[in-house]
Amino acid sequence: MNARIRSRLTPYLFLAPALIFMSVFTLYPLLAVGYYSFTEYDILRPPAPVGLANYQRLLNDGVFWLSLRNSFVYLIVTPVIIALAIGLAIALNRTLPGISVFRALYYIPVITGSVAIGIAWQFLFNGSGGPINGLLLWLGVIDKPIVFLTEPSYILPIAMLMTIWMGVGYYMVVFLAALQNIPEDLYDAARIDGCNHWQKHWHVSIPGIRPAIVFVAVISSLSALKVFDEIYVLTNATGGVLNSGSTMVFYLWKQAFRLQNVGYASAIAMVLLVITLSFSILNVRLLERRED
Amino acid sequence: MRRAFALPLAIITLLSLILSACGSSTANQPAQPQVVTQIVRETQIVQVEKTVEVVVTPTPGPNPEAVISDVEAGAEITFWTFYLSPTFDKYIQDTIARFNEAYPGVKVKWEDRQATLQEEYRNSLAAGNAPDVVNIPTDWVLEFAQKDQLLNMSQALPPAVQAQYFEGLFNQVNVGGASYQVPWYQAVDGYLVNKQILEQAGLTMDDLPKTFDEQKEFCAKVKAATGIPCGLRLNTGNLLQSMAYEGNVTIMDANGRFVFDSPEAVSWLQYYVDMIKDGTTARDILLLNSSDDRIGLERFTSGQMPFYVTGPQLIRLVRESNPGLYGYLAMVPRAVGRSGKLPPVSMSIVVSKNTKYPRAAAALAAFMTNPRSMLEFSKLVQIFPSTPASYDDPFFTQPPVAIEDQVRPIARDIISRQSNILPEIPRLNEVNEIVRQAIEAAVFGGVPAEQALKDAVAQANALIGK
């Protein structure tokens, strides 16, 4: 082998492990799901081609549209979580005794298992003896307990609250790191220019952490579109009364693993892929343009 | 010196001889071939009495538990159980050891699976490396049988072995006229009663409902007197089963079309619509998944239900969580539905169709469920055999001492009456989801019961192309 060929091959050889790994665990599953979406497949029997039937079925499936709508409603989580995480990061970005304890406390939900959190939240919102009902009864807001998790209108908001509570600590750390990279001179200059506390953050901190905001916006909105754990745990894997808590990924899971409609679930997965891909591109473009 | 020892030694030897002559000749000795002495009187002309000694040595017979012939030599089979380890490790290992005595040469590799069993078994079937023998809840059998993944047990087991089970249990999952499972241990669901709440409501054990319709009245009385609702639950794994047994609803007609929108079906659904509306049963318990049984049990354990429909095997959990309540518990038969029939509540053992060793696998399935294995298992935990012969043991006729044992004397009668009255339902999981949506729409969504069921029947028939 001459030196020229060797030098051309060398980068590919270095890339080979990663390429093989990605081919096996990303590319192949993606192609397989694409193929299954055009078949009727129940795992136990070989897939049978059905053309576009699964995609046609999607058009007339009310639960799919409800799940799609719920997934988009779930995006409300993104601005809320960003605002809360920035607020917390600013509050904790100071050198006070014991501040690291507070930072760690906010991070605990991030490292706690979602099933454990789900069980705790089920208890919180329990219809008979749950603390939330207890508090509302004590305050006189309600006169009899509400069985929150069987009320269609409550399931999605409770799941969203849980997502915010679980995720805010992680995003806070991202913003905290970004805040600590802002030069102190800029704050001094703002102070000299007469900025009060709020103006200082509005004119210095927020522009200074904009790349982090773009990152968090993309990551958290994609997570919101793909939410599953919260719905699974809070609704005991049912999707809630009348599918009121069903989201795209939950519905996909239910079709694939509860009802064994793997072909149909693959079609849902392909639609979800197109949506998340488009959404990510749009998200990045919009935020980049604003930054320019 | 030698003489000094000689006398005591002689005395000891003499005493030993006398003592050994007095004692039993077989005591503390390993079993010997039986020696039978027969005295035969022969009448002869000379009138001489003659004694003839006949020595009979029994030859080893076939092991009575080896009921399957021509088991593959050198077979190695994998056996999966469901939630039995570590509590029952010894029982399973001992039973497998007995199996090895009955079928020498067959190796059994036992593994216990828990929450992910269904997915794991499904995936292993798809991957072509399924275990040979698997313990699954009976509700799951239909799916695998309909998809041609299980061995036909009506063919694999000789008629005499099939006859060792209660007929209603062996045939409880019937696909194309054949059984694809053998029934393992059974539960007897009854009312686990909180007598404290009954007292508060001014009721006694005699007031407990005996029928489905009495149950509604009973819950209304308890709610009115104590403010505590009942915690009724539907079988969410197969809602059509609840409909058929409780409401005496015909599920399919002779042409294989779904017809569960009849007046009987509407009446059954309206029963629950009314109870949820009146608050006489808890709305968050009604449609709990079978895997969330403990959520309902915890509610009962915390003293918030007059009774809970469960098996005696779960009483120990109540005792562990709330020992103070244990003394106020009672276990009685549950109300019988309008069909007058009781649904089986059971675990099955199935054999994967593609096993390399069908005879050895069928032998293990039959062995784990034979009367002796079932009896021994019943003595360890409050489960009940699927084999009538097991109940001949005095264990089942002893008067109950603990609350957990109260069902034992009547278990045989209850289990012998359990049978499947449902037809073979195609695409059960999807039809069940349609029925669930209909029930939710009526109970929680305000849709009239009649309309909800009519829509569900139309959807279910469209699904199966009828």
Boltz contact constraints between the chains, C-beta under 6 A:
constraints:
  - contact:
      token1: [A, 43]
      token2: [B, 122]
      max_distance: 6.0
  - contact:
      token1: [A, 43]
      token2: [B, 126]
      max_distance: 6.0
  - contact:
      token1: [A, 44]
      token2: [B, 125]
      max_distance: 6.0
  - contact:
      token1: [A, 44]
      token2: [B, 126]
      max_distance: 6.0
  - contact:
      token1: [A, 44]
      token2: [B, 147]
      max_distance: 6.0
  - contact:
      token1: [A, 44]
      token2: [B, 149]
      max_distance: 6.0
  - contact:
      token1: [A, 127]
      token2: [B, 284]
      max_distance: 6.0
  - contact:
      token1: [A, 128]
      token2: [B, 304]
      max_distance: 6.0
  - contact:
      token1: [A, 147]
      token2: [B, 283]
      max_distance: 6.0
  - contact:
      token1: [A, 147]
      token2: [B, 284]
      max_distance: 6.0
  - contact:
      token1: [A, 150]
      token2: [B, 283]
      max_distance: 6.0
  - contact:
      token1: [A, 150]
      token2: [B, 284]
      max_distance: 6.0
  - contact:
      token1: [A, 236]
      token2: [B, 289]
      max_distance: 6.0
  - contact:
      token1: [A, 236]
      token2: [B, 292]
      max_distance: 6.0
  - contact:
      token1: [A, 241]
      token2: [B, 440]
      max_distance: 6.0
  - contact:
      token1: [A, 241]
      token2: [B, 444]
      max_distance: 6.0
  - contact:
      token1: [A, 242]
      token2: [B, 440]
      max_distance: 6.0
  - contact:
      token1: [A, 242]
      token2: [B, 445]
      max_distance: 6.0
  - contact:
      token1: [A, 259]
      token2: [B, 429]
      max_distance: 6.0
  - contact:
      token1: [A, 259]
      token2: [B, 430]
      max_distance: 6.0
